[in-house]
Amino acid sequence: MILDVHHVGLAVSSMDEALALYRDALQLPLVKEGTVPERGVHASVLAAGGSYLEVLQPFKGESDSPFRTHIDEEGEGLHHLALWSDNVESDVARLLEAQTPLADDHPREGFTGRLSYLMPAAFDGVLLEVVEPEELLNGRAPAGAGGPWQITRIDHVVLRVPDVQKVCDRFQQLLGVSTKRTFERGGMRFAFMRPGDVVIEVIGPLEGAEPGTGRIAGLAFEVKGIDVLASSLKATGYPVGEPHPALQGGRIVSVHHSGACGVPLAFIDFADSPRP
């Protein structure tokens, strides 16, 4: 059974630059770091509420790493979405029974726990992973540093896909994750699912697009003290906009992907506005 979003995986060219933003500027606690020789990467895991970021930098000169391939072909940034399983053996068995294309037909030990990657074709181009996390990464990480602002959790992850209904159907049929609401605006279809605390937002054109071109398109954190955070990031030289009203309530501000290791990054503050 899928319980929540466990982590969002980033493929980056420089671990130092990534940690300068996510650990130092955003004050997310670093809870695990090391190397994964069989995947050709340095890895760091940072906590954001009950979920995590997994930051992966290919070894220098490593050409066989799938993360190097991703960076070479698509640039650095959002790589995979890992779903929190309470029994990865059972979930993978169900995926196999449904003839879902998997990169790992059998769960294996990974950096964050026992896991299996799906092939991108399973969700129209979006790379998903199911993981039964190790004890260290079970959602009970220390809170970030206190102060005039604080990131409290991952609020939502955006998937941009060619066929929203098709992807929503697959989430329901293959993973038991149901769609909570949908709407259409400006030629786009929007769907929202919430397997646990983190919202998965699926968007795509009403007329459809080329199959297999789906991707993880954005990451948003909930924050307290959005104005202070925005000022702090600006003072450090990050390309951040101005806080403004968000469609879902509260106020939102974005950091351009060029200053966030390729990640379209947003922060939303629901102060004086209840979370949807």
VOGU-3710 file (C-alpha; in Angstrom, 3 decimals, decimal comma):
1> mildvhhvgl> 0,000/0,000/0,000  1,222/3,501/-0,848  1,273/5,724/2,235  2,688/9,018/0,933  5,394/10,621/-1,149  8,624/9,490/0,503  11,111/11,597/-1,432  11,788/13,570/-4,563  15,033/12,663/-6,321  17,271/15,336/-7,862
11> avssmdeala> 20,112/14,670/-10,304  22,669/17,474/-9,963  26,015/18,406/-11,437  27,429/19,768/-8,184  26,618/18,433/-4,730  28,293/21,492/-3,218  25,930/23,856/-5,050  22,905/21,734/-4,164  23,781/21,635/-0,469  24,518/25,359/-0,469
21> lyrdalqlpl> 20,874/25,905/-1,407  18,898/23,083/0,190  20,940/22,568/3,376  22,446/25,989/4,012  20,097/28,583/2,496  16,865/26,636/3,077  18,049/25,022/6,343  16,764/21,525/5,521  18,400/18,985/7,868  20,941/16,679/6,194
31> vkegtvperg> 20,073/13,230/7,544  22,178/10,883/5,416  25,041/11,078/2,930  27,347/8,620/1,223  28,185/7,011/-2,104  26,411/4,375/-4,168  29,167/2,848/-6,336  26,836/0,517/-8,230  24,829/3,556/-9,386  27,871/5,799/-9,816
41> vhasvlaagg> 26,704/8,601/-7,524  27,321/10,600/-4,400  24,046/10,816/-2,466  22,617/13,120/0,194  19,192/12,984/1,825  17,593/16,065/3,399  14,405/16,112/5,448  11,398/18,341/4,761  8,694/17,551/7,284  7,873/13,856/7,008
51> sylevlqpfk> 9,306/13,533/3,478  12,730/13,976/1,919  14,886/15,197/-0,928  17,412/12,732/-2,328  20,215/14,622/-4,073  22,377/12,588/-6,458  25,582/13,701/-8,151  27,276/11,347/-10,649  30,926/10,526/-10,021  33,302/12,638/-12,078
61> gesdspfrth> 34,194/10,762/-15,256  31,365/8,258/-14,688  29,578/7,717/-17,996  27,483/4,649/-17,136  25,447/6,152/-14,300  21,742/6,622/-15,166  21,948/9,955/-13,385  24,771/11,081/-15,680  22,623/10,036/-18,639  19,710/12,055/-17,286
71> ideegeglhh> 21,844/15,183/-16,852  23,433/14,807/-20,303  20,086/14,315/-22,044  17,693/16,499/-20,026  19,851/18,685/-17,809  20,104/18,614/-14,039  17,023/18,873/-11,867  14,034/16,732/-10,913  14,746/13,053/-11,603  12,243/10,755/-9,858
81> lalwsdnves> 9,297/10,650/-7,487  9,529/7,966/-4,796  6,297/6,656/-3,288  6,315/5,362/0,272  5,299/1,699/0,421  4,460/-0,191/3,600  5,258/-3,472/1,804  7,368/-3,055/-1,308  7,380/-6,782/-2,090  3,582/-6,798/-2,262
91> dvarlleaqt> 3,371/-3,579/-4,269  5,936/-4,750/-6,822  4,193/-8,122/-7,121  0,969/-6,278/-7,963  2,790/-4,169/-10,556  4,250/-7,306/-12,143  0,853/-8,982/-12,188  -0,503/-5,962/-14,072  2,421/-6,278/-16,539  3,763/-2,859/-15,573
101> pladdhpreg> 7,169/-2,158/-17,144  9,727/-2,147/-14,316  13,411/-1,292/-14,229  13,690/-3,530/-11,126  11,522/-6,636/-11,426  12,396/-7,469/-7,842  12,946/-4,977/-5,001  16,583/-4,299/-4,148  18,454/-2,545/-1,386  18,991/1,110/-2,254
111> ftgrlsylmp> 20,262/4,241/-0,544  16,881/5,098/0,982  15,573/1,591/1,653  14,282/-1,420/-0,217  13,063/-0,163/-3,566  12,100/-0,753/-7,158  12,080/1,701/-10,057  9,349/1,609/-12,665  10,233/2,262/-16,280  9,269/5,782/-17,430
121> aafdgvllev> 6,821/4,235/-19,918  4,668/3,033/-17,011  3,545/6,611/-16,291  3,886/8,234/-19,711  7,456/9,450/-19,193  7,433/10,233/-15,451  9,986/8,183/-13,508  8,501/6,665/-10,343  10,004/4,539/-7,605  8,333/2,584/-4,812
131> vepeellngr> 10,366/2,380/-1,627  9,972/0,794/1,785  12,296/3,140/3,670  15,000/2,173/6,092  14,485/3,072/9,758  16,601/6,229/9,515  14,287/7,624/6,837  10,919/6,820/8,369  9,571/10,363/8,548  10,781/11,203/12,033
141> apagaggpwq> 13,657/13,460/11,032  14,658/16,445/13,174  12,947/19,747/12,406  14,846/22,427/10,542  16,341/25,388/12,324  13,821/27,731/13,934  13,736/31,454/13,333  11,670/34,067/11,502  10,946/31,573/8,701  10,870/27,794/8,431
151> itridhvvlr> 10,154/25,183/5,772  7,680/22,784/7,342  7,048/20,142/4,663  6,827/19,333/0,970  3,435/20,715/-0,041  3,140/19,323/-3,572  4,968/17,855/-6,528  3,898/18,711/-10,079  3,796/16,098/-12,850  3,312/17,422/-16,376
161> vpdvqkvcdr> 2,012/14,650/-18,621  0,556/14,287/-22,117  -2,668/12,615/-20,921  -3,849/13,512/-17,414  -6,720/11,011/-17,281  -4,497/8,142/-18,405  -1,930/8,864/-15,684  -4,616/9,270/-13,010  -6,140/5,936/-14,042  -2,746/4,254/-13,730
171> fqqllgvstk> -2,172/5,698/-10,270  -5,504/4,236/-9,192  -5,228/0,866/-10,925  -1,561/0,126/-10,285  -0,865/1,867/-6,975  -4,251/2,390/-5,351  -3,814/6,185/-5,300  -7,087/7,907/-6,117  -7,741/11,319/-7,658  -9,338/13,757/-5,207
181> rtferggmrf> -10,406/16,505/-7,598  -9,983/17,780/-11,152  -10,675/20,972/-13,060  -9,931/22,592/-16,418  -8,565/26,073/-17,070  -6,912/27,792/-20,015  -6,697/24,699/-22,203  -5,166/22,614/-19,412  -6,504/19,816/-17,228  -5,490/19,651/-13,552
191> afmrpgdvvi> -5,866/16,651/-11,238  -4,889/16,275/-7,594  -4,186/13,189/-5,526  -3,033/12,911/-1,950  -1,798/9,486/-0,857  -0,648/10,932/2,493  0,561/14,384/3,488  2,053/15,460/0,141  -0,163/16,411/-2,804  0,635/15,107/-6,288
201> evigplegae> -0,580/17,611/-8,894  -0,945/16,227/-12,430  -1,314/18,712/-15,283  -1,506/18,439/-19,059  -3,124/19,897/-22,184  -6,784/19,137/-22,869  -5,957/18,120/-26,440  -3,195/15,768/-25,301  0,458/15,678/-26,330  3,070/13,246/-27,592
211> pgtgriagla> 2,950/10,011/-25,534  5,896/9,352/-23,252  6,865/12,997/-22,760  5,769/13,268/-19,129  8,146/14,666/-16,542  8,340/15,928/-12,992  7,833/19,636/-13,533  7,901/21,354/-10,161  8,416/21,116/-6,409  6,721/23,262/-3,762
221> fevkgidvla> 7,460/23,516/-0,037  5,159/24,866/2,643  6,854/27,636/4,604  6,138/29,892/7,551  7,459/33,431/7,095  7,473/33,695/3,302  8,528/37,336/3,153  11,567/36,788/5,344  12,524/33,686/3,345  12,252/35,542/0,038
231> sslkatgypv> 14,382/38,398/1,369  16,963/35,954/2,705  17,249/34,159/-0,638  17,531/37,455/-2,522  20,288/38,619/-0,189  22,191/35,414/-0,920  21,890/35,985/-4,678  19,219/33,441/-5,621  16,800/34,388/-8,463  13,615/34,660/-6,427
241> gephpalqgg> 10,435/36,545/-7,299  7,985/38,434/-5,120  5,428/36,684/-2,895  1,928/36,913/-4,362  -1,507/35,310/-3,836  -1,703/31,610/-4,730  -4,667/30,024/-6,512  -5,004/27,417/-3,737  -4,972/30,063/-1,010  -2,106/31,611/0,881
251> rivsvhhsga> 0,840/33,292/-0,828  3,500/31,795/-3,067  6,956/32,734/-4,327  9,183/30,988/-6,865  12,899/30,497/-7,433  13,937/30,229/-11,073  15,270/26,790/-11,953  18,582/28,306/-13,094  19,369/29,100/-9,458  18,024/25,884/-7,921
261> cgvplafidf> 20,107/23,159/-9,615  17,575/22,908/-12,425  14,536/22,575/-10,149  11,451/24,796/-10,675  11,041/25,608/-6,994  8,220/27,292/-5,107  7,335/28,121/-1,510  3,789/28,597/-0,233  2,681/30,142/3,051  -0,844/29,368/4,246
271> adsprp> -0,750/31,855/7,137  -4,215/33,403/7,601  -5,523/31,012/4,930  -6,393/27,367/5,686  -4,642/24,720/3,623  -6,859/23,220/0,900
//
